[in-house]
Amino acid sequence: MNKFIYLEAASSGLLVVSTNVGGITEVLPHDMIHLANPDPADLIKKLEEAIPKAKNIPAHKFHEKVKNLYNWRDVAARTVIFLTKFN
């Protein structure tokens, strides 16, 4: 699945519930996501945990956090650091 979907959801103030496969933890901080094992029962459990919390999340705070995590200067700096490890 496209990881930008998770970013867009979090940036809109939504708490994300997903399975813990596919590298989602590389995209969003742990406080913005509830991770379930790829099992229907665990996914239901995580949804039941997330729904009450989602009502109390200030959307603007999630938006600001995503905006700060993914500004172009920061992404470029992290890319340079990453690529210099292989040089």
Secondary structure, DSSP 8 states (H G I E B T S, - for coil): --THHHHHHHHTT--EEEES-SSGGGTS-GGGEEEE-SSHHHHHHHHHHHHHHHTT--HHHHHHHHHHHT-HHHHHHHHHHHHHTT-
